[in-house]
Amino acid sequence: MSRRFCFALDLKDDPALIDEYRKYHENIWPEITQSLKGCGIEDLEIYLLGMRMFTIMEVSQSFSFEKKAKADEQNPKVQASEQLMWRFQ
């Protein structure tokens, strides 16, 4: 049985940045997908309404935010992606 987590955050109120953010998510780096699945994230959906972003995450019973954070700290591609995404938030 999986669990579901939902998050919301606001992107910067800049249409050009929001458009750029969307384009990055059209071609997600394979290492990011591997990182998500490797930590027990079974499905991830992102919705954007104006500048408000909603994320719905389905995870396995073994998923842990703490384990995911530790794995992310050790993954240079995840770190690069996180750094890039902060520009939009």
C-alpha positions in Angstrom: 0.0 0.0 0.0 1.4 3.4 -0.9 1.1 6.7 0.9 0.4 10.1 -0.6 1.9 13.5 0.2 0.8 16.8 -1.2 2.8 20.0 -1.2 2.3 23.5 -2.4 4.7 26.3 -3.0 4.8 29.6 -4.8 7.1 30.3 -7.7 8.5 33.8 -8.2 5.8 36.0 -9.7 7.6 36.3 -13.1 6.0 34.9 -16.2 9.3 34.4 -18.0 10.7 32.5 -15.1 7.6 30.4 -14.8 7.8 29.6 -18.5 11.4 28.6 -18.1 10.5 26.4 -15.1 7.9 24.6 -17.2 10.4 23.9 -19.9 12.9 22.3 -17.5 10.1 19.9 -16.4 9.4 18.9 -20.0 12.7 17.0 -20.1 13.6 15.9 -16.6 17.2 14.7 -16.2 17.2 10.9 -16.1 19.3 11.0 -12.9 16.6 12.9 -11.2 14.0 10.3 -12.2 16.3 7.5 -11.0 16.8 9.3 -7.7 13.1 9.6 -7.1 12.3 6.0 -7.9 15.4 4.7 -6.0 14.1 6.3 -2.8 10.6 4.8 -3.1 8.7 7.6 -4.9 6.4 5.6 -7.1 4.6 8.5 -8.8 5.1 12.3 -8.8 2.7 14.8 -10.4 3.2 18.6 -10.6 0.5 21.0 -11.3 0.9 24.7 -11.8 -1.9 27.2 -11.3 -0.6 30.7 -11.9 2.5 30.9 -9.8 1.3 28.3 -7.2 2.8 24.8 -7.7 1.2 21.7 -6.3 3.1 18.4 -6.1 1.4 15.1 -5.4 3.7 12.3 -4.4 2.8 8.6 -4.1 5.5 6.7 -2.1 6.1 3.2 -1.0 5.9 2.1 2.7 9.6 2.2 2.9 10.0 5.8 1.8 11.5 8.2 4.3 12.1 11.9 3.9 15.2 11.6 6.0 16.7 8.9 3.8 15.8 10.8 0.6 17.5 13.9 2.0 20.7 12.0 2.8 20.7 10.4 -0.6 20.2 13.7 -2.3 23.1 15.3 -0.4 25.4 12.6 -1.9 24.1 13.0 -5.5 25.8 15.7 -7.5 23.1 15.8 -10.2 20.3 16.2 -7.6 22.3 19.0 -6.0 22.7 20.7 -9.4 19.0 20.3 -10.0 18.0 21.7 -6.6 20.3 24.6 -7.0 18.8 25.4 -10.4 15.2 25.1 -9.1 15.8 27.5 -6.2 16.1 30.2 -8.9 12.4 29.8 -9.6 11.1 29.6 -6.0 
